[in-house]
Amino acid sequence: MLKQSLLVLADAGLISMAVPFAAAQDSPSNTQQTPSAQDNGGRHHGRPDPAQRAAELTKKLNLTSDQQPKVLDALQSEHSQMESLHQDSSLSEQDRHAKMMEIHKGTDAQIRGLLDSTQQKKWDEMQAKREQWMQGHHGGPDAGQQGAPPQQ
């Protein structure tokens, strides 16, 4: 009798803990996340908002007031191209990935072309760190590494 009472009590406790989580998953407010919730501290797939990325690059590269709108334009263009690509269901996964890489490399080259030599050096270091992280994260030589990618 004591065992049965303990089991019932344990089951009731588990159910009472699970109900709020189940209700939270069904909540319509959780189906559409705000951009800040999607950013999740760098632990998401995809890239932050172009304006946020431009602000980060402004700080890290000390962009001038002339460079800032040009970098933002490049990032917004990349973002819209990526959105279009995600909506294109006619491409295979490999083709989509190849096209994403092509868009990303084009944007990187465009941004690099806007920078002075000191900024380019810093940009190249940032890109090298990102590549190193990508190799480790996606099965490269340092596949055991964990964590978020370095911010650009």
N, C-alpha and C positions, 0 to 999 in steps of 0.2 A: 504494500500500500504506500509506503514511504517513497519507494522508487518511482511509482506511477505519479505521485504528487510532484516529485522533483522534475520528472520529464514534462509534465503538463506546464509547470511553472517555467521551465527552460524554454519550451516551445512558445509560450505566451510572451516571454521576454524577447525572443528572436523576432516574433511577428510584430511586436510593438516597435522594435527598432527598424524593421524593414519597411513599414508602412510609410513613414515620412519620405524615405528615399524613392519609393515607387510613386508616390504622389508628386514628388518634385520632378520626376522624369516625365510624367504625363502633363505637366503644367505647360500651357501654351507659351508662357513667357520664357521658357527655357529652350524652345525650339529655334528662336531667333536670337542669337547672341549679339551683344554690342561689340564694336570693334575692340574695345579695351578688354573684354572678356575673351575674345578670340586670340589676342596677342599672347596671353597666358605666360608671360615672362620668358618668351623666346622658345617655348616648348610646343610650338605649333608647326604644322606643315604649311608652307607658303610664306609669303613675305608680309611685313607690316605695311600699313598704309603709306603711299608714296610721300605724303607730306611729313609723316613721322620719320621715314627713312632720310628724306632731305634734311630734316632738322638734325638727325644723328650725324649725317655726313658733314653738315655745317660745323658742328662742334668738333668732330674728330679731325677734319681736314682744314679747319679754319677758312671756310669758303667766304669769298668776298660777296658783296651785295650784287655784283654783276653775275657771279657764278651761280648763286642760289636759285634764281628762277629757271636757269638753263638746266641745272641738275634736276630740279623738280619736274620740268617738262619731260626730260628723258625718262624719269621714273614713272610718271603718269602714263607715258606712251607704252612703256614696258608693261605696266599694270593692265592697261586696256587690251593690249595684244594677248597677254596671258589669259585674261577673262574670256576673250573670243576663242582662244584655243581650248579652254576648258569646256566651252559649250559646243565645240565641234565634235560630234560623235562619229564622224566618218573616218577619223584617223585611228590607226592602231595605237596601242600603248607605246610601242617603240617609236613610232613616228611622232607621236605627241611629245614624248620626252626629248627626242632629237630637236624638234622645233622649239621647245622651251629653252633648251640649252643654247640654241642659235639666237633666240631673242635676248636671253640673258647676256651672252657674250657681246652682242651688238650694243646693248645698253652700257655694259662695262667699258667697252672701247669708246663709246660716245662720251661718257663721264670722264674717263681718263684724258681724253682730248681737250677737255675744258680746264684741266688743272695745270698749275705751274709745276716746275721741276721738283720742288720740295713736297708739294701735295701729291705728285705722282709717285714719289718714293714711298710716302706713307700709304697711298692707295695700293701700291704693289705689295707692301707688307701685309695689309689687310686682306688682300686677295689670296696671298700665299697661306695665311693662317686659315682662311675659309676653305681653301683647297685641301689643306692638311686635315682639317676637321672632317670634310666630306669623305676623304679616303678612309679615315678611321671609322667613320659612322656607317659607311656603306660597304664595308667588307674589304677595305684596302689593307695595307701592311699593318696598320695599327688598329685593327678591327675591335680590339678590346676597349677602346676609349668610349666614354659616355659623356653626356652633358649636352648643353645647348651649343649651337654654332656660335662662333665669335660674331659679334655685331659688326656690320660694315659701317 
